[in-house]
Amino acid sequence: MLTNEQRNTYLALLHREVVPAIGCTEPMAVALCVARATEKLGTRPMRIDLRLSANILKNAMGVGIPGTGGMIGLPIAVAMGAIGGKSCLGLEVLRDCTDDDLAAAKRYIAEDHIHISLEEHDPDKLFIHVSVSAGDRHEEACIKGGHTKFVENYEKPLPQPTNEKEPKGRAAGCAEPSLTLHAVYEFVTTSPLDDLRFILEAKHLNEAAAQEGLRENYGHQLGKTMCSPLGRGIMGDSIFAKVLSETSCACDARMAGAKIPVMSNSGSGNQGICATMPVVVFARENHNTEEELIRALTLSHLTAIYIKQSLGCLSALCGCVVASTGSSCGITYLMGGTYEQIAYSVKNMVANLTGMICDGAKPSCALKLTTGVGTAVMSAMLAIQHKYVTSAEGIIDDDVDRSIHNLTSIGSRGMDETDRFVLDIMTHK
């Protein structure tokens, strides 16, 4: 049985890892670091030097930047961070940027103030170092190990920027609690409902993102295509089709740079969308109660956080594998599943999606999210009938937590060479 201290720790973890973000979190983290360094400098920099880990470079090369009219990549994110960014907004750093800021940022890029290089010494996969200068003045800022984790001399944590949308009392920078799938399940099913009700903000934000993706022509328009006469003619008007299309719509909008907030999970907006929208749509179509939805959403998000603990913030493994495993747990719960059946859904997910590579943040991430969400629904369908992949097959273990750690070991260590190979391909096209 969980202690009150454990419950409070898990709740603080949720508040810390489930937060609003505008735009892809890797370029936004770069813009955040630039904004902090610029604020310390006190004036617009004449030169900005950035050293970035390979995973940051990979995830920022091809994604749309919010409020830029469809511009992609790091230079515009850096320029906007320096000219109009506010570090106090955290991952919503560019929220208040104006059209005048955009025009100034374009001129700033053309004037060659920005210099980006690969960090070759620090081993952290999430590393951002910014050096800004104007005349004889110079300032630095560094983010490492988390999208908003500022460090000094790469070791000493600095006070974190306060995101005004985050719940008060969040335990920023506290040690990660030790989780198991059963502890997650017990927390979700026994906690007072009012303690978990904040998770409904994920529903509201990510539903709005899905509606935006349906209104406009973003990215590859995967969500809109599935809602079109062609899509409905092929896929019908089933719960399954609605889960896929609404999740994809939100991702289409976000990856194309729509200036709308989404609720992120573990520093990733796509993971937040993937952990939220399948559960929300299934609950709506299945006529689940609000309490069931709240607990299912909490189960989905906290499961994804648990998996990311051993995988790391960034890896060669696509984040939709993690988040869709969470949503499969949430859907199984909404189907009336027990803990045993939820564990079955996790095993089915690990058996299917392990090895899906991350080749950067970009509009086609919507395709990968749809693959993950489709697998989540199928895994839940099997699990609710007590059908699951056994330890006789592949990397699945009788112990569900060991199965999860087999997945994360492959993603965090086993695929390191894959990560380097993918980046090499992307930078030499």
N, C-alpha and C positions, 0 to 999 in steps of 0.2 A: 504494500500500500504506500502511495506517495505521501511524503511529509508536506507540511505547509511550506517549508523552505524550498522543497523541490518544485512545488506548484508555482511559487513566486518566481523562481529562476526560469522555468519554462515560459511563463507568461512574459517575463522581461525579454527573453530570447525572441519570442514572437514579435514583440513591439520593436525590437532592434532590427530584425531581419525582414519584416513585412512593412515597407515604407513606400510612399509615393516617389515616382521618378518620371522625369520628362526626357524622352529620347533614350537611345541605347546607352547603357550604363558605362561602357568603357570610354567612349569619347566624352561623356558627361563627367566622368571622374577626372579626365585630363583637363577639361574646361574648369572643373572645380579647383584643381591644383594650381592652374594658371591664375584663376581669380584670387586665390589666397595669396600667392606670391605677389601679384600686382597690388593687392590691398596693402601688403607689408611695404612695398616700394613707395606707395603713395602717389604714383603718377603713371601715365601710360608708358610701358617699357619701349625703349628703342630697339631692344633685341631680346628675344626669347629663345633659350636653348632648352630642349627637352631630351631626356634619356628615358626610353620606354622599353619595358619587357616585350618579348616577342608576342605574347598572348594579347597584350594591349594593342600592339600594332595590328595584329591579325583581326581583332574584333572591331577596329575603328576604320578600316580601310574602305569599306564599301557600304556603309550605312548612312542613311539620311540624318541630317542634323536639324533639330526643330527650329522653326522660325527663320529658315534660310531660303525658303522657296525651292526646296528640293536639292540643295547642295549636299555633297557627301564628303566624308573623310575628315582627317585630323586638322588640316590647316584652318578651315573655317571654324571648327570647334575651339581651337586655340585662340584665334582672333576674337571670337565672340566672348570667350571667357575673360580675355584681357580688357575688352572694351565695355561690355555690359554685364558681365557675370557678377553674381553675388554669392560668396562662399557660405553665407548664413543660410542659404536655401538648400544646401546639400546637393543631392542629385537632381534637384530642380533648379540648378545654378543659372540656367539661361531663361528662366520663366519670365523675367521682366524685361528682356531685351526688346528693343524697338526696331522699326524699319531704319531709323537713322543709325542705330548701332550696326545693323547689317551692312549698310552702305559704307560705313567707316571700316568695318571688318574686311570688306572686299578690297578697299584701298590699302589696308594694312598688309594683306597677303601680297598684293602686287608690289609693294615696296620692299619685300624680302626681309621682313623683320624676324621671321620664324625659322628655326633650324631644328630638325628632328633627327635623332639618331637612335640606334638600338643599344639598350643596356646589355653589356656583355659580361659583367662581373657579378652583379647581384642575382642570386638564384631564384628569388621570388617570382612567381608567374604573374603577379599583379604588382608591378613596380612603375611608379611615375616620379621622375625628378624634374623639377622646373627651376631654371635659373633665369632671372629677369634683371635687366640693367637699363639705366638711363643716366648718361653722363658718367660721373664717378660713383654713382650709387648702385648697389647690387643687393638682391635678396633671393632667397631660395625657398622652395616648399617641396615636400616629398610625401607621396602616398604609397603605402606598402602593405600588402596582406589583406586589404579590404578596400572597397571602393571609396570609402570616406575616412579611412584610417590614416590621418596625418602623423608622421613621425619626424623626429629631429635627430640628426646624425644617424638616421635609418634605424634607430633603436628606441629612443625615448618617445612615448606617445605625447602628442600635443592635445589640448582641449579640442573636442570634436565640434564642427559647426552644428548649430541648433536648427534642425528642420522644424519650422513652425507647425507643420502638419503632423509631426510625430507625437504620440501620446506623451504627456509629461511623466517624468519618473523613469524613463527608459534607462536601462543599465548599460550605457555605452561603454565599450572597452572591458566589460567584465569577462571572466573566464568562461569558456564554453562548457555548459553542463554536459554530463555524460548521459546520452539518450540510448534507448532501445526501442524497438517497434512497440513492444508491450507497454513501456512507460508512456510513449506517445498516446497509445490507445486509451490507457487508464486516465491520463490527464484530460483527454478530449471528452471522454464519456462521463466523467465524474465531477468536472469543474463546474462551479456555479455559472449559469448561462450568461449572466451580466458581465462576468470577467472576459468572456469570449466574444461578446457582441460587436466589439470594434472591428472584427474581421469582415463585417458586412460592408465596410468602406471599400474593401477589395472588390466586392461585387459591384458596387456603384461605379467605381472608377473604371474597371475593366469592361463592364457593360457599355459605358459611354464610349470607350475606345472602339469597341466592336461596332457600335452604331455609326461612329465616324468613319470606320473602314467601309461600311456599307454605303454611306452617303457619297463618298468621293472615290476617284480611281487611284488608289494607292498601290505601289509596288506591282506585283504580278496579278493582283486582283483575284487571288485564289478564293477568298471568302465570298466575294460577289459572284464569281463564276459558279460556285456551288449553290448559290441562291437563284441563279438565272434559270430560265426555262430549260436550257440545255442541262444544267446541273440537276435540276429537279426531275427532269425526264430520265436521267441515268440513276440518280441516287434516291429519288422519291422525296417525301416530306416526313421522314422518320425522325425519331429522337436522335439517332446516330448522325444523320445528315445535319441536323441543327447544331449538335455539339461541334461537329467539324467546322461548319461554315462560320459560326459565331466566334469560335476561337481563332480561326484564320483571319477573319475581318479585323480583329483587334491587332493581330501581329502585322498584317498588311499595313495598317495605319502607322504603327509604331516604327517599323523598320524603314518606312519611307520618310520619316521625319515629321510626322504630324505633331503640332505643338499642343499635345494633350497629356495630362498625367496618367500613368498607369500605376497600379500597385505592384511593386516588385517583390521578389523573394530572393534572399541571399545575394543581393546586389544585381539581380537580373530582372528586367522588365518582362522579357519573354517567359522566364520561369514563373513569374507572378501571374501572367496571363494564362499559362498552361496549367498552373495549379488552381486557378480560379474558374475560368469560363466553362470547362467541361462539367464541373460540379454544379455550377449555377444553372446551366441549361438543363442538365439531367433532373435536378431538383424541381425546376419549374414544370417540365414536361411530365414528371412522375408524380406531381402534386404532393411533394414532401412538405412538412411543416417548416416554419421558420427555424425552430429549434434544431430540427434535423439538418437543415442547410448550414446553420452556424457551426454545428459540431463537425459536419462533413468538410466544410471549408477549413476549419482549424486542423482537422486530421490531415488534409491534403497539404497544407502549407507547412505544418510542423514535420511531417514525414520528409518533405523535400529538404527542409533545413537539416534534419538528421542525416540524410544521405550526403549533403554537401559538407558536413563537418569533416568527413574523412576523405572526400574527393578534393576539396579545396575550392577557392573562389573561381579560379579559371583552370581549365584542363583541356586535354585533347578530346574529351568526351562531350558530346552535345548536351547542353543543359536541359533539353526537352526530355531526355531519358530520365533525369532526376525528377523534374516537375510532373511529367505524365505518370510516373510511378506514384507520386502523391495523389494525383487526381484519380487514379485507378482505385486507390484505397478509399477515397472519398465517395466515389460512385458505388463501390461495393457496400459501404456503410449505408448509403441511401437506398440500396436494394434490400436492406435488412440484414446485411452480413454480420457475422460474429467476428471476433478477433481472429479466430482460426481461418476464416474465409478471407479476411483482409490480408493475412500473411500469405495465403495462396495467391492472391492477386499480385503481391510483390514478387513472388517467385516466378510467376508467369511473365511479368514485365522484364525481370532481369534475364530470363532465358531468351527473350525476343530481341531486345534493343541494345544489349551490350555491344559496344564496338562502333556505334554511330559516331562518326567524327564531327568535330567542330571545325569548319573552315571559315570562321569569321562571322560577324554579324552583318546581315544583308537582307534584302527583300525576300530572297528565297528561303529564309528561315521559316516562313509560313508553311512551306512544304514539309519541313522537318517536324514542326509542331503538329501538323495534321497527321503525320505518320505516328508520332508518339501518342496523340490523343486517340486515334483509331485503335491502336494497340491497347490503350488503357481501358477502353470500353470492352474489347474482346476479352481481355484478361479478367475483368470483373465478371463478365458473363460466365466464363468458365469457373471462376472461383466460387460464385454463388451456388453452383451445382457441385461443389466439392471436387472440381477437376483442376489439377495443377501439375506443373513440371516437378519431377521428383529428383532426389539426389543421385539417381542413376544416370542423369543426363547433364552433360556439360559442367558448368560452374555452379550449379545449384547445390546447396547443402541442405540437410534436414533442418538445420537451424536457420531461420529467416534472417537474423542479424548477420550471420556468417555469409549468407548469400549476398547481402547488401555490401559487406566489406570485400567480398570477391569482386563485385562490380567496381567498387571505388578503387581497389588496388590496380585493376586493369586500367581504369581511366586516369589515375594519378601517376602511376609509375610505368605500367606496361606499355602505355601508348606515348611515352615521351618522344621516342624516335619518330613516331607518326606525326606528332605535333611539329617537330622540326622540318619534316619532309613537306608537310602541308604548307607551312610558311614559306619554304623555299620555292614551291610551285607558285604561290600567290605573288611573291615579290619578283618573279622572273618571267611573268607572262608578257 
